[in-house]
Amino acid sequence: KVNNTIRESGLRELGQLEQDLVFGDAGMKEVIKFLTTKEVSNSEMGNEKGVPYT
């Protein structure tokens, strides 16, 4: 159940992005891509505003 929540929330991807940022393997381009992807996912799931992390 916990793993499903982590997967559905995108926490695994967020953690990987955070690690990549810390070690210099990612930049603003990847952050924008991540947030845009989450916004699209949320709007497809019925979130009218498409706000990330809700």
GROMACS elastic network, one bead per residue, 0.5 to 0.9 nm:
[ bonds ]
;  ai    aj funct       b0    kb
    1     4     6  0.51530   500
    1     5     6  0.63819   500
    1     6     6  0.87464   500
    2     5     6  0.51262   500
    2     6     6  0.62184   500
    2     7     6  0.86084   500
    3     6     6  0.50109   500
    3     7     6  0.60736   500
    3     8     6  0.85105   500
    4     7     6  0.50507   500
    4     8     6  0.59815   500
    4     9     6  0.84223   500
    5     8     6  0.51045   500
    5     9     6  0.59587   500
    5    10     6  0.84663   500
    5    11     6  0.85890   500
    6     9     6  0.52621   500
    6    10     6  0.61739   500
    6    11     6  0.53112   500
    6    12     6  0.64896   500
    7    10     6  0.52627   500
    7    11     6  0.64855   500
    7    12     6  0.64971   500
    7    13     6  0.84249   500
    8    11     6  0.78762   500
    9    12     6  0.81828   500
    9    53     6  0.71072   500
    9    54     6  0.84338   500
   10    13     6  0.54042   500
   10    14     6  0.62025   500
   10    15     6  0.86833   500
   10    38     6  0.80293   500
   10    53     6  0.83892   500
   11    15     6  0.59891   500
   11    16     6  0.85149   500
   12    15     6  0.51691   500
   12    16     6  0.63014   500
   12    17     6  0.86743   500
   13    16     6  0.50725   500
   13    17     6  0.61341   500
   13    18     6  0.85675   500
   13    34     6  0.83852   500
   14    17     6  0.50449   500
   14    18     6  0.61171   500
   14    19     6  0.86252   500
   14    34     6  0.80440   500
   15    18     6  0.50345   500
   15    19     6  0.62089   500
   15    20     6  0.85944   500
   16    19     6  0.51014   500
   16    20     6  0.61391   500
   16    21     6  0.85944   500
   17    20     6  0.50095   500
   17    21     6  0.61192   500
   17    22     6  0.86371   500
   17    25     6  0.88470   500
   17    26     6  0.71190   500
   17    30     6  0.77561   500
   17    31     6  0.74400   500
   17    34     6  0.82093   500
   18    21     6  0.50992   500
   18    22     6  0.62426   500
   18    23     6  0.87384   500
   18    26     6  0.85420   500
   19    22     6  0.51421   500
   19    23     6  0.62822   500
   19    24     6  0.84915   500
   19    25     6  0.82705   500
   19    26     6  0.86237   500
   20    23     6  0.52855   500
   20    24     6  0.59256   500
   20    26     6  0.50961   500
   20    27     6  0.82312   500
   21    24     6  0.50588   500
   21    25     6  0.59180   500
   21    27     6  0.62342   500
   21    28     6  0.88220   500
   21    30     6  0.89724   500
   21    31     6  0.87527   500
   22    25     6  0.76989   500
   22    26     6  0.81888   500
   23    26     6  0.78742   500
   24    27     6  0.71628   500
   26    29     6  0.76167   500
   26    30     6  0.59357   500
   26    31     6  0.77579   500
   27    30     6  0.55812   500
   27    31     6  0.65365   500
   27    32     6  0.88747   500
   28    32     6  0.60378   500
   28    33     6  0.84298   500
   29    32     6  0.52791   500
   29    33     6  0.61749   500
   29    34     6  0.86516   500
   30    34     6  0.60395   500
   30    35     6  0.85803   500
   31    34     6  0.50944   500
   31    35     6  0.61773   500
   31    36     6  0.84870   500
   32    35     6  0.51831   500
   32    36     6  0.59560   500
   32    37     6  0.84407   500
   33    36     6  0.51259   500
   33    37     6  0.60497   500
   33    38     6  0.86011   500
   34    37     6  0.51740   500
   34    38     6  0.62388   500
   34    39     6  0.86222   500
   35    38     6  0.50869   500
   35    39     6  0.60826   500
   35    40     6  0.86645   500
   35    52     6  0.66848   500
   36    39     6  0.50114   500
   36    40     6  0.62513   500
   36    41     6  0.86005   500
   36    52     6  0.83155   500
   37    40     6  0.52149   500
   37    41     6  0.61778   500
   37    42     6  0.86599   500
   37    52     6  0.88707   500
   38    42     6  0.60976   500
   38    43     6  0.85785   500
   38    50     6  0.80597   500
   38    51     6  0.80468   500
   38    52     6  0.55349   500
   38    53     6  0.75766   500
   39    42     6  0.52127   500
   39    43     6  0.62137   500
   39    44     6  0.86320   500
   39    47     6  0.89925   500
   39    49     6  0.84448   500
   39    51     6  0.56603   500
   39    52     6  0.51089   500
   39    53     6  0.84578   500
   40    43     6  0.51677   500
   40    44     6  0.61553   500
   40    45     6  0.86753   500
   40    50     6  0.64354   500
   40    51     6  0.88241   500
   40    52     6  0.86503   500
   41    44     6  0.51868   500
   41    45     6  0.63538   500
   41    47     6  0.88220   500
   41    50     6  0.76550   500
   41    52     6  0.85386   500
   42    45     6  0.50767   500
   42    46     6  0.66709   500
   42    47     6  0.53806   500
   42    48     6  0.81503   500
   42    49     6  0.82718   500
   42    50     6  0.50449   500
   42    51     6  0.67572   500
   42    52     6  0.66859   500
   42    53     6  0.82522   500
   42    54     6  0.79711   500
   43    46     6  0.53138   500
   43    48     6  0.58158   500
   43    49     6  0.67040   500
   43    51     6  0.77258   500
   44    47     6  0.70689   500
   44    48     6  0.86658   500
   44    50     6  0.80432   500
   45    48     6  0.87080   500
   45    50     6  0.87589   500
   46    49     6  0.87704   500
   46    50     6  0.81285   500
   47    50     6  0.52451   500
   47    51     6  0.72936   500
   47    54     6  0.85369   500
   48    51     6  0.81491   500
   50    54     6  0.88340   500
   51    54     6  0.65935   500
